[in-house]
Amino acid sequence: MLFFQFDITNILVGICSIMACAVIIIREARPDTKLNYSKFAIKGLSCGKMLPSRTGMFMIYCPAFIISLISACQSIITNAFEPQKNYRVLLVSVFILLHYSKRLFEVRFIHHYSGHCKLRDCFTIASSYVGLSVLVKIFTEQVPLSHVSPHLTLLGVVCFIIGECANFYHHVLLKNLRQGGSKEYKIPKHGLFEYVWCPHYLAEMVSFFSIAMISQHWIVFILSVGSSLYLATRAYNTREWYRQRFDKIPARWCLVPFIF
């Protein structure tokens, strides 16, 4: 069960969260306004300041990593004095820190970049990640222990581990497509790439919803849904990108096998 607390602050934050998610998803669905990074980056005078992809990705993830590190340290200290009250907040804080730590590790050691990122879009994404990290902790703290489902919390822990491991595994598969410093794009294969174009996005969605399972707050669930819909839109655009770039591509689902 999700925890619903309908005070004015929660209602306003919930409405703003839905609106922000809708704006980002609609923007991503339009070819002329999608976020300008990775394979979708377009260099040109009208695109504004561009950064090398690796630099841009560090800029995207570092602020959220710093915030999540501070949050995790604070939760560890608090949990030492009130373990029964704050164990889920501790879990959420540590898991968010692990997520961004993994992403920074991948940026440095796993991904082979060949493109550029738009500076303004890097700030947009970085700000959204910081906001998500802060909001998730704030609203997780609101859920009283009496409302918490231990089984849902345990399921969230298991799903987080599965999601992060699957995400990392498929990022390694993408890395292996560019052996010897190659910058050429190839059609991914192996793992869940045999069934969908973006299994790494699917795994990230599992991680998002695992955090919502641990938090058990309705606004965190809304944020997870919004993030997942953004990734679904991105996955659709990815399939279309491959379709335009290659003469023939495998018949695969965009994101979820047999569904989308």
C-alpha positions in Angstrom: 0.0 0.0 0.0 1.2 3.5 -0.8 1.1 6.2 1.8 -1.2 9.1 1.0 -1.0 12.3 3.0 -3.1 14.9 1.3 -1.9 18.1 2.9 -1.5 21.1 0.7 2.3 20.7 0.3 2.0 17.1 -0.9 -0.8 18.0 -3.3 1.2 20.9 -4.8 4.3 18.8 -5.1 2.4 16.0 -6.6 0.8 18.3 -9.2 4.1 19.9 -10.0 5.8 16.5 -10.4 3.1 15.4 -12.8 3.4 18.6 -14.8 7.2 18.4 -14.9 7.2 14.8 -16.0 4.6 15.6 -18.7 6.7 18.5 -20.1 9.9 16.4 -20.3 8.0 13.5 -21.9 6.3 15.8 -24.5 9.6 17.5 -25.2 11.3 14.1 -25.7 8.6 13.0 -28.1 9.2 15.9 -30.4 12.2 15.6 -32.8 13.1 19.2 -32.5 13.1 19.5 -28.7 14.4 16.1 -27.4 17.3 16.3 -25.0 20.5 16.8 -26.9 22.9 14.1 -25.7 24.3 10.7 -26.6 23.3 9.5 -30.1 20.7 12.2 -30.4 23.1 15.1 -30.0 23.1 17.5 -33.0 26.0 19.8 -33.4 25.4 23.2 -35.0 25.3 26.9 -34.4 21.7 26.8 -33.2 22.3 24.1 -30.6 24.2 26.3 -28.2 27.3 25.3 -26.3 28.3 21.7 -26.7 30.5 19.5 -24.5 32.2 16.2 -25.1 29.9 13.4 -24.0 32.1 12.2 -21.2 32.4 15.7 -19.7 28.7 16.2 -20.1 27.8 13.0 -18.4 30.1 13.8 -15.4 28.3 17.1 -15.2 25.0 15.3 -15.2 25.7 12.8 -12.5 28.2 14.6 -10.1 25.7 16.9 -8.5 23.3 14.1 -7.7 26.1 12.0 -6.4 27.3 14.7 -4.0 23.7 15.3 -2.8 23.1 11.5 -2.3 26.4 11.1 -0.5 25.5 13.9 2.0 22.0 12.3 2.3 23.4 8.8 2.9 25.8 10.1 5.5 23.0 11.9 7.3 20.8 8.9 7.2 23.6 6.6 8.6 24.1 9.0 11.5 20.4 9.3 12.2 19.8 5.6 11.9 22.4 5.0 14.6 20.1 6.8 17.1 16.7 5.9 15.7 17.1 2.6 13.8 13.5 1.5 13.8 12.3 4.9 12.5 14.7 5.5 9.7 15.8 2.1 8.2 13.9 2.7 5.0 15.2 6.2 4.6 18.7 4.7 5.1 18.0 2.1 2.4 16.7 4.7 0.0 19.6 7.1 0.6 22.2 4.4 0.2 20.6 2.9 -2.9 20.4 6.3 -4.6 24.1 6.8 -3.7 25.0 3.4 -5.1 23.0 4.2 -8.3 24.9 7.4 -9.0 28.2 5.9 -7.9 27.7 3.2 -10.5 26.8 5.7 -13.2 30.0 7.7 -12.5 32.0 4.5 -12.6 30.4 3.6 -16.0 31.1 7.1 -17.4 34.7 6.8 -16.5 35.5 3.2 -17.2 32.7 1.5 -19.2 31.2 3.8 -21.8 33.0 4.6 -25.1 31.8 8.0 -26.1 31.9 9.5 -29.6 29.4 12.4 -29.5 28.6 15.6 -27.7 26.1 16.9 -25.2 24.3 20.2 -25.2 25.4 22.2 -22.1 21.9 23.5 -21.3 20.4 20.0 -21.5 23.2 18.8 -19.1 22.1 21.4 -16.6 18.4 20.3 -17.1 19.1 16.7 -16.5 21.5 17.3 -13.6 18.9 19.5 -11.9 16.2 16.9 -12.3 18.4 14.2 -10.8 19.2 16.4 -7.8 15.5 17.2 -7.4 14.5 13.5 -7.6 17.1 12.6 -5.0 16.0 15.2 -2.6 12.2 14.6 -3.0 12.5 10.9 -2.7 14.2 11.2 0.7 11.9 13.9 2.0 8.7 11.9 1.2 10.1 8.6 2.3 10.7 10.2 5.7 6.9 11.1 5.9 5.8 7.4 5.8 5.1 6.2 9.3 6.5 2.9 10.4 3.0 1.6 11.1 2.1 2.0 7.4 5.2 0.2 6.1 5.0 -3.2 4.5 8.2 -5.2 5.2 7.4 -7.6 2.4 7.2 -4.7 -0.1 10.4 -3.3 1.3 12.2 -6.6 0.8 10.8 -6.9 -2.7 12.2 -3.4 -3.4 15.6 -4.4 -2.2 15.7 -7.5 -4.4 14.4 -5.5 -7.4 17.0 -2.8 -6.9 19.8 -5.3 -7.0 18.4 -7.0 -10.1 17.8 -3.7 -11.8 21.2 -2.3 -11.2 23.0 -5.5 -12.1 21.0 -5.9 -15.3 21.6 -2.2 -16.2 25.4 -2.6 -15.7 25.5 -5.9 -17.6 23.8 -4.4 -20.7 26.1 -1.3 -20.5 29.0 -3.7 -20.7 27.5 -5.3 -23.8 27.2 -1.9 -25.4 30.9 -1.2 -24.5 31.9 -4.4 -26.2 30.5 -3.2 -29.4 33.3 -0.6 -29.6 36.5 -2.7 -29.2 39.8 -1.2 -30.1 38.6 2.4 -29.7 36.1 2.2 -32.5 33.5 5.0 -32.5 31.2 3.3 -35.0 27.6 2.6 -34.0 26.6 -1.1 -34.3 23.3 -2.9 -33.6 23.5 -4.3 -30.0 23.2 -8.0 -29.4 23.2 -10.6 -26.6 21.3 -10.5 -23.4 17.9 -8.8 -23.5 19.1 -6.9 -26.6 17.8 -10.0 -28.5 14.3 -8.9 -27.5 14.3 -5.2 -26.9 16.3 -2.2 -28.1 16.8 -0.7 -24.7 17.1 -3.4 -22.0 19.4 -1.0 -20.0 16.4 1.4 -19.8 14.1 -1.5 -18.7 16.6 -2.4 -15.9 16.7 1.3 -14.9 12.9 1.3 -14.7 13.1 -1.7 -12.3 15.5 0.3 -10.1 13.1 3.3 -10.1 10.2 1.2 -9.0 12.3 -0.6 -6.5 12.9 2.8 -4.8 9.2 3.4 -4.8 8.5 0.0 -3.2 10.9 0.9 -0.4 9.6 4.4 0.0 5.9 3.5 -0.2 4.9 7.1 -0.7 2.6 8.0 -3.5 4.6 11.0 -4.8 7.7 8.7 -5.1 5.6 6.3 -7.1 4.5 9.2 -9.4 8.1 10.2 -9.9 9.0 6.6 -10.8 6.1 6.5 -13.3 7.2 9.8 -14.9 10.9 8.7 -15.1 9.8 5.4 -16.7 7.6 7.1 -19.3 10.5 9.3 -20.2 12.7 6.2 -20.7 9.9 4.6 -22.8 9.8 7.6 -25.1 13.6 7.6 -25.3 13.5 3.9 -26.2 11.0 4.5 -29.0 13.3 7.2 -30.3 16.2 4.9 -30.1 14.5 2.3 -32.3 13.6 4.9 -34.8 17.2 6.2 -34.8 18.5 2.7 -35.6 15.8 2.3 -38.3 17.0 5.5 -40.0 20.7 4.7 -39.7 20.7 1.1 -40.8 19.2 -0.4 -44.0 17.8 -3.4 -42.1 17.3 -3.9 -38.3 16.0 -6.8 -36.3 12.4 -7.0 -35.2 12.5 -6.1 -31.5 10.3 -4.4 -29.0 11.3 -0.9 -27.8 11.5 -1.5 -24.1 9.3 -4.3 -22.6 9.1 -7.7 -24.4 5.7 -8.4 -25.9 4.2 -5.2 -24.6 6.0 -2.1 -26.0 
